[in-house]
Amino acid sequence: MARNRSQVPTDWVTRAADEAIRHAGEGKPVTCASGASPSGPVHLGNLREFLTVHFVADELRRRGVEVRHLHSWDDYDRFRKVPAGVPAEWSEHIGRPLSSVPDPWECHASWAEHFKAPLREALAEMGVEMQEVSQTEMYRAGTYREQVLLAIRERAQVETILSRYRTKKAEDEAEADPAEDLSRFPYKPYCRSCGRDTVTVTSYDDATTDLAYTCNACGDSYVTNVATQDEGKLVWKVDWPMRWSFEGVDFEPGGADHATPGSSYTVGKDVVKIFGATAPSFVAYGFVGFAGMQKMSSSSGGVPTAADALRILEPAILRWLYVRRAPKQTFDIDFGPEVVRLYDEWDALTKKAGNPEKRDVAVLAWERASATAAVQLPIAKVRVPFRTLSSVADVTAGSAALISQVVSHVGFPHDDVADLEPRLAKAMQWTHEFVPAEDRTTVRDSPATERIAALTEQESGWIRLLLDGLADLGAELDQDAVTTLVYGVPKLAHGLSVEDAPTDEVKADQKSFFKLLYNLLVDADRGPRLPTLVVALGTEKVRSLLTN
């Protein structure tokens, strides 16, 4: 799917892809890397790590460049704390690799796998393909053994670099020999007895590569041979640049905190030279916040994940939220009323994208969001505005079949309920989960007898005109005809035709008539669009609620 680049507007993805090619060398394969620790739910903030790399790799594929999206699971990181909702006895696993901690929910092989699985499914739904690497497997297989030995041999140089960036130095640091300061040893084993990283290195023999340590948790002492045994890992600020070299990484993003003075990327740019490589091109990404998600359920602590968001957002729209902004820009994802506006904005952009003459950076973001180099993201065969679907879902209490029937009558004919997916399911879920109870439409079970008995002569006349008009329209109500009738009742009451322009007096009566209908149909002063409400309820239901 190579494209004529002279016709493509330039965005942050274009620029990052150009930088990745420059790093790799023109005509050479490109490696774009992401990384994450599966220590808990991979929330929507973490998702930026994956999608930033995905969009750059996908741009390169569109150009015909050989590229891989390599994702490292840092599942060899230590388990740091027991989160809320997890049995207190899991504290015994603190200090062990995430891949060695049991899954307290007993649905996956380990703690790490429990949090990887839902993210994999969500990424697949969004069209993200990546080559996954487990750091547990890499270290335990001895894959990095030569790199580990190199880092240990060059530990004095490593420590010189690291100390250069430390903001607070020990008083005797200047006098200490970096090669002999075992407290800053670049490699840390997991205890052979209890499996924790709570160890103190007590000696290291450069000739034999024997490393001795004592565990501060269980008290046991062991000797591990770094050249033949694989029982630990490099410390983070050495591990990351080591992997850049080993994997030949050309592009990798990171949180804005990674690019500050003394942070991982800043230090890594110098450390990676020890491994004979250069740091990849880098973009820092900003914070992603959440709003309107009080009821958002997820695996831990109510932090929304990609899987949670995909219950109410089409995959293309979730992708679009990330690609339309430069990575450094922060933003919030709002799961409240803002969702309706978001869908409207997406639909307007979709319409604009259909006109080649209007192709700009906004349309380019739409293109990146709606399809990858390989696949088109799912869209409804019949695209109904989200606000219409959610309104109808509200009025019909979430019956898909009834929603489908009403939607056909309000101007979106289709052959099957499936023609409305995936948007229909998203609208139903959003209405059920995120519309507050006080904002939902509750259709009356029986007529408001006291209010109907107290109708004025004018109000009674409005009701008669509406019911007569509905009877004339027949059993199958049409949205346009009902709209004309509802807005036309006050006109008819003033001796005008439904086609006449409303006078100021008619406009005032329309407001009063609409409020009356809301009071009698849903016991509220306002609600969904009245024509949609009337079509959803049907003539007989409306008649039963407007008469005693």
Secondary structure, DSSP 8 states (H G I E B T S, - for coil): ----GGGS---HHHHHHHHHHHHH-TTS-EEEEEEE--SS--BTTTHHHHHHHHHHHHHHHHTT--EEEEEEE-TTSB-----TTS-GGGGGGTTSBGGGS--TTSSSSSHHHHHHHHHHHHHHHTT---EEEEHHHHHHTTTTHHHHHHHHHTHHHHHHHHHHH-SS--TTGGGS-TTT-GGG-SEEE--TTT--S-EEEEEEETTTTEEEEEETTT--EEEEETTT---EEE-HHHHHHHHHHHHT--B--EEGGGGSTTSHHHHHHHHGGGGT----B--EE--EEEES-TT---SSTT--BHHHHTTTS-HHHHHHHHHSS-TT--EEEE-STHHHHHHHHHHHHHHHHT-GGG-SHHHHHHHHHHB-SS-B----SS---HHHHHHHHHHTTT-HHHHHHHHHHTT---S-GGGGTTHHHHHHHHHHHHS-GGGS----SS--HHHHHT--HHHHHHHHHHHHHHHHH-SS--HHHHHHHHHHHHHHHTT--TTS---HHHHHHHHHHHHHHHHHHHSSS--S-HHHHHHHH-HHHHHHHH--
